C-alpha cells in the first residue's frame, strides 16, 4: 500500500468562483486538449512508428521497379508520390483511431460534458494528428530528395499540395472516426479503403496503365487529386497544383462538415473494442 | 444551484423523463434513488446538456442549460456511471486534462492534482496508466476528474458501483468535504446506506418522475421498523397465529425468529408480554432507507 498524504479538512478547496469565459481561457483549453492528444499519440507509438518506417522501406525497395518502368527521373517521382499517397491513406487509422478510441473508452461523452467548445476539441484532435501526417510526408519526400535524388522544382507548390492533402486526410479520418462502430471496423475501412482510394487515384500504378473504367471514376477519389497536385508541384506547374489543391481543400471541408455535424448532433455514441 | 422543472424526455415509446422536478441547494447532498430505468442517468445527461429534453426547464447556478449548455457545464463536475478514462494515459495526465478544462493553470493545477489524489488515495498511482489500475482505483480516478475543478455542482452517477470498502470510504469522505465547501451534490446510487453516511436528502425517482423528496428522517417517519423476538421452544411453541390484536397479520418468521412490523415496538412488546409470551431475546430494528425505498417503489415498472 503506497503512502498516502493526509489531507487536512481546512485544506479542502471551497467551490471555485467562475469568472467570464475569456479567449485566453479558450486558448488554454485548446492547448490542454492538444497536449493531451499528443500524449495519447506518443504513449502508444506503435501505429505512428509503423506509418513512418514502412513507407521508407517500401520506397527503398520498390523505387528500382518504378525507374525501370518510367525511366530514372519520372520513375523516382512516381515512386515517391505512390508511396506518399498510399501510406498517408493508410495513416488515416491514426486520425480515425484518435476519435474512435475516445468512443471506446467512453471519454468522448465525458469530455463533451466539460466546458470545452467543439472547435477546441477538434483542434486538440486535429493538430497532433496533422503533425503526424506531415511528419510522414516530410520523411518520404525528404528520403526521396536526399537518397533517391528526387528533383522538387517548386518547394512551395509541394508544401501547398502536401498541406491540402493533409487537410483532406484529416477530414476523411474524422468521418471514419465518428462513423466506425469498432476498432476492427476502423482497421478494415482504413486498410481496404486506403488501398482502393490510392489505386483509383493512380498512385500505385499510373492511370494510363489501368483499365478504361478506372480512368472514368478516378476523379471521384481524393487520391487522384493528391497525385495530380503532387505531380504538378514536382514539375513546377503552379496552376495545376492550385487547381488540384483546391479540390482537395473542397474534400477537406466536405468531410470536416460531415464529421462535425455527426459529432455535434450527439449521434456519436460509445463504440466497442 | 440545480433547478429542474417538468422535464420530459421520450425515447421511442419509452418515456425516460415524465415531469421530472428536482432542486438541489448549495452545500446539499441529494441522493437520487430509483430502479434501473427510473430516469436517473437520463436526468444527469440532460443537466450536462448531452441530451436535450422534449419539454421542461433546467438551470445550473441560474444558467439555462437548454439555452447555454456550455456555460452551464463550466459549473458542473460530472462522474458518469460508466468508467470514462484515458486508459493509455497516466492518472496524472487524466487529472491534468480535466483540471485544465475546468480552468486550472500551472501551479494551481499541480496543487489541485496533488490534493485530490491525496483525498482519494491516488497519490501512489499518479504516474501509472489508468488502464493498469484496479477497479477501485479507476473509480476513484473517475471521481477525481469530477472533483478536481472545484465545481459548484457535482453530478456523481453511481460513483461507487463495484467499489471496495476503501474506495467507498474515501469517496464518501471527499463528497462530504466538497459539500461542506459549498458544492451542491447530486449523488445517484443503489447502495442506500451510503446516503445515510452522507446525511443526504432524498429524491426517489420512479417512471421518470420524482415521487418523494425530502430529508431522510421526514420521509421515514411513520415507516414500520421491526420487533424481532426469539421465544422459548421456537416460534411454533409461541402459538404464532394466536398473537394478540393486530400482531398476527403483521408477523412473519425468519430462521425461527418472530418478526413483527411495528411503528411502536414498546407497545407491541408490552402486548406480547401481557399475553403471557416470554421472549428469550428481543431486538428492535429501526426503519432504514431500504424500507423507505421498498415502500415507495415496491417493484420496477415494466419497460415500455
Interface residues (C-beta under 8 A of the other chain):
Chain A: X1 X2 X3 X4 X5 X6 X7 X9 X11 X12 X13 X14 X15 X16 X18 X21 X25 X28 X29 X31 X32 X33 X36 X39 X40 X43 X44 X105 X106 X107 X109 X110 X111 X112 X113 X114 X115 X116 X117 X266 X270
Chain B: X26 X48 X49 X50 X51 X52 X70 X71 X73 X74 X75 X76 X78 X80 X82 X83 X84 X85 X86 X87 X88 X89 X93 X96 X97 X98 X100 X101 X102 X103 X105 X112 X114 X115 X117 X118 X119 X121 X123 X124 X125 X129 X145 X149 X150 X151 X152 X177 X178 X180 X181 X182 X183
